[in-house]
Amino acid sequence: MELYWDEIDSDILILAADGGLNADTSDQLIESLEKLIKAGLRNIIVDCSRLKYISSYGLGVLIRIHGKMKKIGGDVKIAQVQGMVTQALHVTHLDSLFEIYPDVNRARLSFRPKTSSPEISPGNA
């Protein structure tokens, strides 16, 4: 699995997952993320639309990123998972650790603050 920046939207970084990931590239990724975190990044979406396979090493990288974000009050969400990747997340129970969305836009919307609907009093109806 290879992770690369797809876009930064407001305070959400969208990482596109594709190809393969080795120890050298993961260290560079974590290093780059740490710089972005220091600059204020708090939320990440991992776009898996082009990811066909994920190794245990790739899963470990996702867990490491998740841990770093949780420590600073951020979150990592996964979008558009398919095929073998879905099975890998389910078998390892990582589907209960990560929120998984059918596409990037729905994952992006999930970061919006929850608004409570105003209560309607009898005098306002």
N, C-alpha and C positions, 0 to 999 in steps of 0.2 A: 504494500500500500504506500502510495506517495501522497503526501498532503501538500497543497500549495494554496496561496491566498487567491481567492476568487474575487472577493470584494470586501470592503469595510463599509457597512451601512450604519451610520450614526455610531452607536457603541457596540455594534454586533459585527464580529468578524465571520465571514463565511469561508470555510476551508473546503476545497474540493478534494475528494479522495479518489485516487486513481493509481494504477500500476503497482509498484513495490516499494517498500520502505526498509532501509537498513539502519544499522546503528549510527553511521555517520550522518545521514540525513535527519534522523530523528533528533539527534543532539542539536543540530542546527535549527530545527523547527522549535524545539523547546526553548533554545536560547532566544530566538526571534520573538516567541510568545512572551517570554519574561520581559523583554523590552517593551512590548505593547501593553502588557499588564501594568508596568510601572508608569506608562503614559495614560492609563485610565481604562483600558479595555476590560470589560467585565463579562461579556457574553460571546459564545462561539456556537456556530451551526456547522456541523460536518455534513457536507453534501455528498452522499454516497451513490449518486445517480450513475456514475461511471465505474463504480467499484464492483468487481465480479468475484473477488476472493479476498479474504482477510486471514492472515496468519495469527498465531498466538502472540507474536511480537507486535503486530499491528494492534491487536486488542489491548496489549499492555500500554502502548503509546496513548490510546484513547483514554484508558484508565488514569494514566499519569496526568494527562491534560485536564481531565475531569477533577482530579484531586487538587491540582493547582488552582483551578477556577473556584472551587468550593471554599478553599482557604481564604479567598479574598471576597467572598460573597457573590461570586459570579456563577455562571452555569454553562454547560455544554449540552446541546441538543443535536440529535441526529435526524437527517432528512433523507427521504427517498431510498431507503434500504430495499434491496431485492435479492432474490435467489439464495445462494449459499451464505451470503452475509447475514441474511435474516436468521437462518438456521444457526449460524455461529453465535450470534447475539443471544438467541433463545437458549441454546444448549449450555452456554456459560452463565446464564442468568443475568447478562448485562442489559437485557431488555427491561429489567426492573430497576437498573441503576440510571439508565439514560431515558429521557423522554424521546420517543421516536415519532416522526411526523411523515405523512405521505409525500410532502414536497417542501422546498425551502421557504416558500411564501407562508405556509401555515406555521412552520417553525418560527419564522420571523414574527408573525402575529402573536405567538405565544409569549414573547418577551414584553409585549405591551402591558402596562399596568392594568390590573383588574379594576374596573370602575363599578361602584355599587350604584344600583338604580335608586333614584330618590324615592323616599317614601311618600305616598300620596295620603294626605290627611283628608278627612271629610270636608274640610273647608276649601281644599284646593281642587276637589273633583268637579 
